């Protein structure tokens, strides 16, 4: 990740900057509402954007009934995300997803299944999804996943620190998580659907970046409200302002509820508008998704053949 660019080292906690963060909710919602209609792409351009979206997917399974067999199938899909005949017709053989994301127990099987592919394994950690297990156990969980071969760790923050405005506690927690990750890159899951306001989202984004997060991520996918365009706009602008202030680029990962190809296109347009082309790479942008890939594959087959196909023709896992 972040090839050729310095990893976010973090900064000292600046409470004055945190408290100065604000969010004009009505203006943000208006901007988000106009995006799908103003940034549509068609035909060859749409196919190219959808292929880009595939390369940015953290292909995910986070279910209580996960098995090693399911994870191996998911990893096979990450290696070959679209049927070979479709990729050949589009001239992009060798396309893979950005990563595979699993629970800790499935890290080792995923690492074995992806050996030699260059596809990283991401592990959800720190008491995912609630983040309410004892702190020393959350740190230990990170260490266990790194030792098992995970090169990316998706941690969950303690939402209570945001809701009570205890920014020092959030900073200290995030800093400890970053240190426990070592060389593994850390994505901070804000669980934005549980933070109450867009202003809280902006403030939590800044604190996590100051504490050294490599990515900030919207959701666990388990909340009632997951990734949304207004939340994404707030988080992307925080990333943009953080780079202007520090020189460090931080990645962004919307997760939960993004299941349609047209939604992926909208998010990519927002990234291009707000952050620029540099963020349209796996180093700085990921989709957290499980079912999104299936819909993209159907759209690509339609582009190549002129026919829509049933979902079962594009098995995922």
N, C-alpha and C positions, 0 to 999 in steps of 0.2 A: 504494500500500500504506500501511497505518497511517493512513488518513485521520483527521484530528482528534486524533491522538495523537503525542507526540514520538517520533522515531526513537531506537532504542537507541544511546546515545552511548558505551556501555561505561564501564568503571571501571578504576582501577589494579588490577593483579594482586594478589590477596590470598591468599598461599600458605597461611596458617593456615586460611582458610575452605575452600580446596580440599582440604587434607589432612584436614579434619574431615568431609568427605562420606563417607557410609557407605550401604550397601544391605543390608537384611535379605532375602536372596534367597528364602527359603522363604515369608515373609509376602507378598512381592510376587507370587510365583507363585500363591499361594492367592487373593489378591485378583483377579488377572487371570483365573484359571480360573472364578471365579463370575460374571464380568461378562456373558457371552453369555446366560445363562439369566435373569438378574435384570433385564436392561434391554432386553427385546424390545418391539417396537411392531408394530401390525397395522393393516391397512386404510388409511383416509385418513391416519392419522398416519404410517404407514410410507411412503406415497407422498410425503408432505410432507418427510420426512427424506431420502428418496432424491433428491428434487429439490434439496434443500440440498446433498447430497453432490456432485451434478454441478457446482454452482457453485464447489466447492472443489477440483476436480480440476486438477492440472497435466497436461494431456494430453500424453503423452510418446512420442517415438520416438528411440531411441538404439541404432541398429543400423549395422553396417558397410556394409550395402547400402542405406542411406537415399539417396533421390534427391529432387530438387526437386519432382517430381510427387507423391511420397508425402507430402512435407511440405505441399504445397498441399492435398491431400486431408484431411490431419490438421487443418489450419487451418479448412477448410470444416466439418469435424465439430465443431471447437471453437465455431464460430459458430452451428451448428445441431446441438447434441449429441443431440437426440431428435427423431424424426419430428414434423413440424408438426402433424399431426392429433392426436397424443397430447398434445402441449403445449397445443393449443387445448382439448381435452377437459378438461384439468387446470386450465385458466385461467392458464397461465404462459407466454404467448408471449414471445419475446425472451431466454429463458434461454441463457446461455453457460457454458463452463467457466472456471475461474479463470485459466488461462494455458496456453501451449504451450511445452514444454520440448524442446530439440534440441541437437545438437552445434554447435560454432562455425560450421562451413561452411554450416550450414542456417539461421543466424540471419537473414541478409538475405532469403532467400526467404520465411521465416516472417513477417518484418516486413511485406513487401509484401502477402502474402496476408491479413494481419490488419488492414491499414490501415483506419482508420475504425471499427473494431469496439470499441476500448477494451480488447481482450484483450492482456495483456502477453506478451512473449516472454522466456523464461528460457533461459539457455545453461549447460550443464555446462562446467566449466573446471578449470584448475590440474592438468592431466595426468590428468583423469578417465579411468578409475575408480581407478587405483592411486595417483596423486599423486606419482609418483617421477621426473618430469622435472626438469631444472635449475630452481632457484628463480626465476632471472630470466626464464626462459621461461614459467613459470606466471604471473608477474605480467604479462608481455606479453600472454599469452593473454586475461587478464581485460580488458585495455585494448582489444584487438582486438574482443572481443565487445561491449563497451560502445559502441565506435565504430560497429559494424555495426547497432546499434539495440536490443540486449538491455537490458531494464530490470531484469532480475533475473539474478543470477549464482549458480549452485549450485557452490560450491567443495568440494574434498575436502581433508581435513586429512592431515597425515603421521601415520599410525598409530603409527610408532615412537616419537614423542614421548610418546604416552599409555602405551605398553607399557613405556617406560623411566622414566616419571615425570618427564620433562623439561617441566614445566609452563611455565617461562619461554619455552622454544623454541616451544611450541605457541601461547602468547599472542602472541609477537612475529610468528609466521607469520600468525596470524589477523588481527592488527592491520594487517599489511601488505596482506593481501588486501582487507580492508575499505577501506583508503585507496585502493587501486587501483580499486575499484568506483566511487568518486565518488558520484554521486547514485543509481546503480543499487543496489538492495537485494541483500543477500548472504545466501544460505542456506548454512550450514556443515554439510557431510555428514560425520558421525562414523564411518560404516562400522562400526556397533555390533557386527556379527557378527564383527569381527576385533579387538575390544578386550579380549576375555578375560573380563571380569567386569562385573557391573552397577555396582559401585563405580567402575570406570574410566569407565563411561558417564556416571555422575553427575558425576565430576570433569571429564571432557572437556566436558560440557555447560556447566558453570560457567565454565571457562576461555574457551570460545568466546563466551559471552555477555558476559563481562567485556571481551573484546577487541572487542566491537561487532557481533556477528552479529545480523542482523535476524530470522533463523529458525535453528533447529537441526533437522537432518534425520537420519533414522535411517541411511539406506543409499544406495548407488549403484544398487542393484538387481542388481549383478553379483556380490555375495558369496554364499557358500553359505547363510548365514542373513541374512535382511533384516529388515523390520519385524516386531516381535512385540509383544504386549500388555505383557509385563513390562518390556521396554525402553521402551515408550511411557510406562508409568506412571512410571518413573524420570525420564525426560526432562521429562514434564509437571510433576512435582513440583519439579524443578529450576527450571523456568520460573516456577512459582508463587512459589517462595522468592526467586528473583531479583527478581521484581516487588516483593515485600514489602520487600526490602532496598534497592532502587534507585529504584523508581517506574517503571521501564521495562518495557514489555510486549514479549516476544519471541515470535515465531511458532513453530509446530511443524509438521513435515512427515514423516509416515511414508511410506516408499517401498519398493517391492519386495514382491511376493507378495500384495498386496491386490487380488484379482481378482473377488470375489463381493460382491453387494449386501449380504448379511447381515454380511460382515466390515466393510464401510463403516459400517453401522449401529452395530456394536459400538464402533468407534473413535470415532464421534460421541458415543455415550453416555459413553465414558470422558472425552472432552474436556469435555462438559457437567458431569460429576461433579467432575473435578479442577481445571478452569480456569474454568468458568462460561460463560455465554452470549456474553460478549464475544469469545471465541475461535472462535465458530461463524460466522466470516466469512472471506472470502479474504484479508483483511489479516493474519490471525493463524493460519490453519490451511489446509493444502493436503494433498491426497493426491497422491503421485507414482505415476501409474498409466497403463497403456495399455489393458489388457483390461477393467478395472473398468466402464467406461462401457457396454460392450456388455451386460453382465449387468444393470446397472441399467435400461437401456432395455427389456430383455425383461420385467423385473418390472413396470415402469410400464405396458407394453402389457397385461399380464395384469390389472393393477388396473383399467384402463379398459374392456377388452373381455371379461374373464373367460377369455381363452384365452392359453396360452403360444405363443410363435412361435419359429421357427427363427432361429438367430443370423444367417443370411444376409439376413434381412429388416431387419437393423439394421446396415448396413455402416459400418465405422469408418474404414478407410484402405486 
